[in-house]
Amino acid sequence: MALKAYADLGTPLPIDDVQVNPGSVQLPPRTLGVYVLSDASKSAVGKDGCIANEPALVKGDELDTNSIRGGCVAASDRLEVRCSSSAVQLFGKQGTRPSLANPSLLYLLSHELWHIKQRRPGEYAGRVEFIDLKQPRGVKLQILRDSCEPGLTKAEEEADRNAVRVLAKLLPDPPYRELTFSPQGSVLWGADQLNLAANTWRKTVLEREFISQAKPHKSFIPTEFPTPPAMVTKNAKVFVCDVLTKQSGAVAYPGRAATHPALELRMQRVAEALRSLASGLPKAGAREEYKPIAVLQEQVSDILTFMYRETGVYLEAVQGAICTRVNSDRPAEGCAAK
């Protein structure tokens, strides 16, 4: 469906067929090979690369080289996408109704398909970075400064933009149309599903890599929408001061990724596109017996998409304020020693 949508949108991909877990590495021309692989620790895998011991995931052990850490990964030199079976199950889950499809998996695969068109490797990921606060102040300051580099996010952002184009085209109709809700509510519900799946995936990745779920520093959690500029500056100062002055523990933060936009920024863009699409769709048409639920859902989803967008706006603003401070001549100005 994603391939057809790209063709209908005037950006066809050089793919005529798809084979999932094919038995041969030699595929016909213009055939995409999609490999869905189980995750496993190094100690659970035999010399042939297959899982030899149970449990396959061993606490305290690294993942083996065949496991996919980024959800799905596109190859740059061939028509191939490799996906973690955990990611496929998480993003594809849609209750007990086989007639419905989850837009989260559509978004994930559409993103990877665009990397095929770009002829560059890519992966879907929502990452959180850590700073060990026991390190010297100069080391911590350099980590913060490095995280402010513009990075190589252009190709990822392009893949995201095109994946959103596919969502906007397909979400209003079956199998993504949720008939319980109106056409407008169904599209907003699609944005909610994607946000839930993305956040769950980030938690799953951290747990799978044997790290407890990360809780970002309080400065990255907005409490007012939209957030006043003075609050952005204050929160940025609190974060930088905590990093530079504290001498124990670790801090988690969604830094300016070197290759991937932060998850919150991705959801901002999805929310903006789908909210715009939803505004032009009718509110009528929900199933009569579920109309009270549909009305509530439409109201809540509209609020949530606003929050997704404003969270992304806030994250971008506070990251900018942090970078302004750490790149100044006096990054620790106003910080009390701790």
C-alpha positions as CSV (number, residue, x, y, z in Angstrom):
1,M,0.0,0.0,0.0
2,A,2.9,2.4,0.8
3,L,4.5,1.6,-2.6
4,K,1.2,2.3,-4.4
5,A,0.7,5.5,-2.5
6,Y,4.2,6.7,-3.4
7,A,3.4,6.0,-7.1
8,D,0.0,7.8,-6.9
9,L,1.8,10.8,-5.3
10,G,4.1,11.0,-8.3
11,T,7.2,9.6,-6.6
12,P,7.3,5.9,-7.6
13,L,10.0,3.6,-6.2
14,P,12.0,1.1,-8.3
15,I,10.1,-1.8,-6.7
16,D,7.5,-4.1,-8.4
17,D,7.2,-6.9,-5.9
18,V,7.9,-7.6,-2.2
19,Q,9.1,-10.9,-0.6
20,V,9.1,-11.3,3.1
21,N,11.8,-13.6,4.6
22,P,12.6,-15.1,1.1
23,G,14.4,-18.4,1.0
24,S,17.0,-17.2,-1.4
25,V,19.3,-14.1,-1.4
26,Q,19.0,-14.0,-5.2
27,L,15.7,-12.1,-5.8
28,P,14.2,-11.1,-9.2
29,P,15.0,-7.6,-10.4
30,R,13.0,-4.8,-8.8
31,T,12.0,-7.1,-5.9
32,L,12.2,-5.8,-2.3
33,G,13.4,-8.3,0.2
34,V,12.0,-7.7,3.7
35,Y,13.6,-9.7,6.5
36,V,11.8,-9.9,9.9
37,L,14.4,-11.0,12.5
38,S,14.1,-12.1,16.1
39,D,16.1,-10.2,18.7
40,A,18.7,-12.2,20.6
41,S,21.7,-11.8,22.9
42,K,25.2,-12.8,21.8
43,S,25.3,-15.7,24.3
44,A,22.0,-17.2,22.9
45,V,23.2,-17.3,19.3
46,G,25.1,-20.2,17.6
47,K,27.8,-20.0,15.1
48,D,25.3,-20.2,12.3
49,G,23.6,-17.0,13.5
50,C,20.5,-18.7,14.7
51,I,19.0,-18.7,18.2
52,A,20.4,-21.7,20.0
53,N,19.5,-21.1,23.6
54,E,16.5,-19.9,25.5
55,P,15.8,-17.3,26.6
56,A,16.9,-15.5,23.5
57,L,17.3,-12.2,25.4
58,V,19.7,-12.4,28.3
59,K,19.8,-9.7,30.8
60,G,23.3,-8.1,31.0
61,D,24.4,-9.4,27.6
62,E,24.7,-7.4,24.4
63,L,22.5,-8.0,21.4
64,D,24.0,-10.1,18.6
65,T,25.1,-8.5,15.4
66,N,22.0,-9.7,13.5
67,S,19.5,-8.1,15.8
68,I,18.0,-4.8,14.5
69,R,18.4,-2.0,17.0
70,G,16.5,0.7,15.1
71,G,13.1,-0.9,14.5
72,C,13.7,-1.3,10.7
73,V,16.9,-0.6,8.7
74,A,17.0,0.0,5.0
75,A,20.1,-1.1,3.0
76,S,21.8,1.5,0.7
77,D,23.2,-0.9,-2.0
78,R,20.3,-3.2,-2.6
79,L,16.5,-3.5,-2.3
80,E,16.4,-4.7,1.3
81,V,14.8,-3.8,4.6
82,R,15.5,-5.6,7.8
83,C,13.0,-5.3,10.7
84,S,13.0,-6.4,14.3
85,S,10.1,-8.8,14.9
86,S,9.4,-6.9,18.2
87,A,9.1,-3.6,16.2
88,V,6.7,-5.2,13.6
89,Q,4.5,-6.6,16.4
90,L,4.5,-3.3,18.3
91,F,3.9,-1.0,15.4
92,G,1.5,-3.4,13.6
93,K,-0.7,-4.3,16.6
94,Q,-4.4,-3.5,16.0
95,G,-6.5,-5.3,18.5
96,T,-8.6,-8.3,17.4
97,R,-10.0,-6.8,14.3
98,P,-8.2,-8.1,11.2
99,S,-10.0,-5.7,8.9
100,L,-8.1,-2.7,10.4
101,A,-4.4,-1.8,9.9
102,N,-2.2,0.2,12.2
103,P,-0.9,3.5,10.7
104,S,2.2,3.2,12.9
105,L,3.6,0.3,10.8
106,L,2.6,2.2,7.6
107,Y,4.6,5.2,8.8
108,L,7.6,3.0,9.8
109,L,7.8,1.2,6.5
110,S,7.1,4.3,4.4
111,H,10.1,5.9,6.1
112,E,12.4,3.0,5.3
113,L,11.1,2.8,1.7
114,W,12.1,6.4,1.1
115,H,15.7,5.5,2.2
116,I,15.6,2.9,-0.6
117,K,14.8,5.7,-3.0
118,Q,17.6,7.8,-1.5
119,R,20.0,4.9,-1.8
120,R,21.3,5.4,1.7
121,P,21.0,3.3,4.8
122,G,18.5,4.4,7.4
123,E,16.7,3.4,10.5
124,Y,13.7,4.5,12.5
125,A,14.7,5.3,16.0
126,G,13.7,7.4,19.0
127,R,16.8,7.9,21.1
128,V,17.7,9.4,24.4
129,E,21.2,10.3,25.3
130,F,22.9,10.0,28.7
131,I,25.6,12.0,30.5
132,D,27.5,10.6,33.4
133,L,27.6,13.4,35.9
134,K,30.7,12.1,37.6
135,Q,32.8,13.2,34.6
136,P,34.9,16.4,34.8
137,R,33.0,19.7,34.0
138,G,35.0,20.2,30.9
139,V,34.1,16.8,29.5
140,K,30.4,17.3,30.2
141,L,30.5,20.8,28.6
142,Q,32.1,19.3,25.5
143,I,29.4,16.6,25.3
144,L,26.7,19.3,25.4
145,R,28.5,21.4,22.8
146,D,28.9,18.3,20.5
147,S,25.2,17.6,20.8
148,C,24.5,21.1,19.4
149,E,26.2,20.4,16.1
150,P,23.7,20.5,13.2
151,G,24.3,16.9,12.4
152,L,23.2,14.9,9.4
153,T,19.4,14.8,9.8
154,K,18.4,16.1,6.4
155,A,18.0,12.6,4.8
156,E,16.0,11.4,7.9
157,E,13.8,14.5,7.8
158,E,13.1,13.9,4.1
159,A,12.2,10.3,4.8
160,D,9.8,11.5,7.6
161,R,8.2,14.1,5.3
162,N,7.5,11.5,2.7
163,A,6.2,9.0,5.2
164,V,3.7,11.6,6.4
165,R,2.6,12.2,2.8
166,V,1.7,8.5,2.6
167,L,-0.1,8.7,5.9
168,A,-2.1,11.7,4.8
169,K,-3.1,9.9,1.6
170,L,-4.1,6.5,3.1
171,L,-5.5,7.2,6.6
172,P,-8.9,8.5,5.6
173,D,-9.8,5.2,3.9
174,P,-9.9,1.5,4.8
175,P,-8.0,-0.4,6.1
176,Y,-6.9,2.5,8.2
177,R,-10.3,4.2,8.6
178,E,-11.8,3.6,12.0
179,L,-15.5,3.4,11.4
180,T,-16.4,4.0,15.0
181,F,-15.3,7.6,14.6
182,S,-16.0,10.2,12.0
183,P,-13.5,10.7,9.1
184,Q,-11.9,13.6,11.0
185,G,-11.8,11.6,14.2
186,S,-10.3,8.6,12.5
187,V,-7.4,10.6,11.1
188,L,-6.7,12.1,14.6
189,W,-6.9,8.7,16.1
190,G,-4.2,7.6,13.6
191,A,-1.9,10.3,15.0
192,D,-2.6,9.1,18.6
193,Q,-1.8,5.5,17.6
194,L,1.5,6.5,16.1
195,N,2.5,8.6,19.1
196,L,1.7,5.7,21.5
197,A,3.6,3.2,19.4
198,A,6.7,5.5,19.1
199,N,6.9,6.1,22.8
200,T,6.4,2.4,23.6
201,W,9.1,1.5,21.1
202,R,11.6,4.0,22.7
203,K,10.9,2.4,26.1
204,T,11.2,-1.1,24.6
205,V,14.6,-0.3,22.9
206,L,16.0,0.9,26.2
207,E,14.8,-2.1,28.1
208,R,16.0,-4.4,25.4
209,E,19.4,-2.9,25.6
210,F,19.3,-3.6,29.3
211,I,18.9,0.0,30.5
212,S,16.1,1.0,32.7
213,Q,13.5,3.3,31.1
214,A,14.9,6.7,30.7
215,K,13.2,9.7,32.3
216,P,14.4,12.9,30.6
217,H,15.6,15.8,32.7
218,K,12.6,17.8,34.0
219,S,13.6,20.7,31.8
220,F,12.5,18.8,28.7
221,I,9.0,18.2,29.9
222,P,6.8,21.2,29.1
223,T,4.1,22.2,31.6
224,E,2.5,25.0,29.7
225,F,1.3,25.2,26.1
226,P,2.6,27.3,24.4
227,T,5.6,27.7,26.7
228,P,6.5,31.4,27.4
229,P,10.1,32.3,26.2
230,A,11.1,33.2,29.7
231,M,10.2,29.7,30.9
232,V,12.2,28.2,28.0
233,T,15.3,30.2,29.0
234,K,14.9,29.3,32.7
235,N,14.5,25.6,32.0
236,A,17.6,25.6,29.7
237,K,19.6,27.2,32.5
238,V,18.4,24.6,35.0
239,F,19.5,21.7,32.8
240,V,22.9,23.1,31.9
241,C,23.6,24.0,35.6
242,D,22.6,20.5,36.8
243,V,24.8,18.9,34.2
244,L,27.8,21.1,35.0
245,T,27.6,21.2,38.8
246,K,26.2,17.8,39.9
247,Q,28.9,15.2,40.6
248,S,26.8,11.9,40.9
249,G,24.3,9.9,38.9
250,A,23.4,10.4,35.2
251,V,21.0,12.6,33.3
252,A,18.9,11.6,30.2
253,Y,18.1,14.1,27.6
254,P,16.8,14.2,24.0
255,G,19.8,15.9,22.5
256,R,20.1,17.2,19.0
257,A,20.6,13.9,17.4
258,A,23.6,13.5,15.0
259,T,21.6,11.6,12.4
260,H,18.0,11.3,13.6
261,P,15.4,14.0,14.6
262,A,14.2,13.6,18.2
263,L,11.0,11.6,18.6
264,E,9.1,14.6,19.9
265,L,10.0,16.6,16.7
266,R,8.9,13.8,14.5
267,M,5.6,13.6,16.3
268,Q,5.2,17.4,15.9
269,R,5.5,17.1,12.1
270,V,3.1,14.2,12.0
271,A,0.6,16.0,14.2
272,E,0.8,19.2,12.0
273,A,0.2,17.3,8.8
274,L,-2.6,15.1,10.1
275,R,-4.3,17.9,12.0
276,S,-4.4,19.9,8.8
277,L,-5.8,16.9,6.9
278,A,-8.4,16.2,9.6
279,S,-9.6,19.8,9.6
280,G,-10.9,19.3,6.1
281,L,-12.8,16.1,6.8
282,P,-16.3,15.8,8.0
283,K,-17.1,15.3,11.7
284,A,-20.3,13.4,10.9
285,G,-20.4,9.7,10.0
286,A,-19.5,8.0,13.3
287,R,-21.5,4.8,14.1
288,E,-24.6,5.8,16.0
289,E,-24.2,3.4,18.9
290,Y,-20.7,4.8,19.5
291,K,-21.4,8.5,18.9
292,P,-20.8,9.7,22.5
293,I,-17.5,7.9,22.5
294,A,-16.7,9.3,19.0
295,V,-17.4,12.9,20.1
296,L,-15.2,12.5,23.2
297,Q,-12.4,11.0,21.1
298,E,-12.5,13.8,18.6
299,Q,-12.2,16.4,21.3
300,V,-9.4,14.6,23.1
301,S,-7.5,13.7,19.9
302,D,-7.6,17.4,18.8
303,I,-6.2,18.4,22.2
304,L,-3.5,15.7,22.0
305,T,-2.4,16.6,18.5
306,F,-2.1,20.2,19.7
307,M,0.1,19.0,22.6
308,Y,2.2,16.8,20.3
309,R,2.9,19.8,18.1
310,E,3.6,22.2,21.0
311,T,5.9,19.6,22.7
312,G,8.0,19.5,19.6
313,V,8.0,23.3,19.4
314,Y,9.1,23.5,23.0
315,L,11.8,20.8,22.6
316,E,13.3,22.7,19.7
317,A,13.2,26.0,21.6
318,V,14.8,24.6,24.8
319,Q,17.5,22.8,22.8
320,G,18.3,26.1,21.1
321,A,18.5,27.9,24.4
322,I,20.8,25.2,25.8
323,C,23.1,25.5,22.8
324,T,23.2,29.3,23.1
325,R,24.3,28.9,26.8
326,V,26.9,26.1,26.4
327,N,28.5,27.9,23.4
328,S,28.7,31.2,25.3
329,D,31.8,32.4,27.1
330,R,30.2,31.8,30.5
331,P,28.0,28.6,30.3
332,A,27.9,28.2,34.1
333,E,26.9,31.8,34.9
334,G,24.3,31.8,37.7
335,C,24.9,28.2,38.6
336,A,25.3,27.3,42.3
337,A,27.8,24.5,43.1
338,K,26.2,21.2,44.0
